Amino acid sequence: MATKCLQLELNSNIYDKVIAFISKLPKNKIKLTLLPGNQDNKDSNIFLETSGLLSSKKIDPVKWQKEIRSEWDDCEIFS
């Protein structure tokens, strides 16, 4: 039988009620997967965690990109 996937974005005030309802559905008909990082936790946002991480470094983005790409210049796959 074909399955379908459903993703919900819920307000925190109804989250518990919706999870309680879904949990009561037949276990052989539904698979409930709670994704990490989707709670009301501002620290779970990767952009918030890493923004400004290298702000104190003097990095030339064009030079950095050339250095990264040059690692592949000697690769036999692309020769």
N, C-alpha and C positions, 0 to 999 in steps of 0.2 A: 504494500500500500504506500502511496506517495505521502510524504510528510511536507509540512509547511512550517516556516519559521516566523515568529512574531516578536518584534522588539517593542517594548513599551518604555516611554519616558513618563514617569509619574511624579506628581507633586508629593512631597514628603507626608502631607496630611492624609493621603489615601493609600500610601504604599503598603502599610501593614494589612489593610483590609483586602487589597487586591492579592497580595501574596497568600493570605489566609484562604481566600476563595480558590485560587489556583491550586493550592496544596490539597484541597478537598476533591479535586477532579481525579478520576481513575488513573492510577499509576501506570497502567499498561497502555494508556491512551495519550499521555503527556509526559514530556521531560522538561523539568524546570531547571534552568541554568541561570544562576545569578552571576553577572559579570563583575569582576573586581574593578574598583575605582569608580563605580557609578553611584556611590553613596554621597551623602551631603558632606563631603570632606574636601575642603578646598585644597588640601595638601596632596590629593590624589591626582591633580591635574599636572601632567608632565611639563606643560608649558610654564606653569607657575613655578614649578620646582627648578627649572633650568634657565629661565630667563635671566639674563645678566650674568651668567656664570663666568663668561670670558670677558666681561666688560672692562676689567682692569688690564687686560692684555692688549698689546699693540699688534693686531693681526691684520695684515693686508689681505682682504678676501680673494683678490685676483691671484696673488702670489701663492696663497694657501691652496687654491683650487688647482693651480698648475703643478704644485708639489704632489698633491694627491693623485692627479692624473698621470704624472710621470712614473709613478710606481708600476703602471701597466705597460709602459713603453717597452720593457724588456721581456714581456710575457710572450711565450711561444704561441699561445693560442691566437693572438692577433697578428702574428708575423706572416 
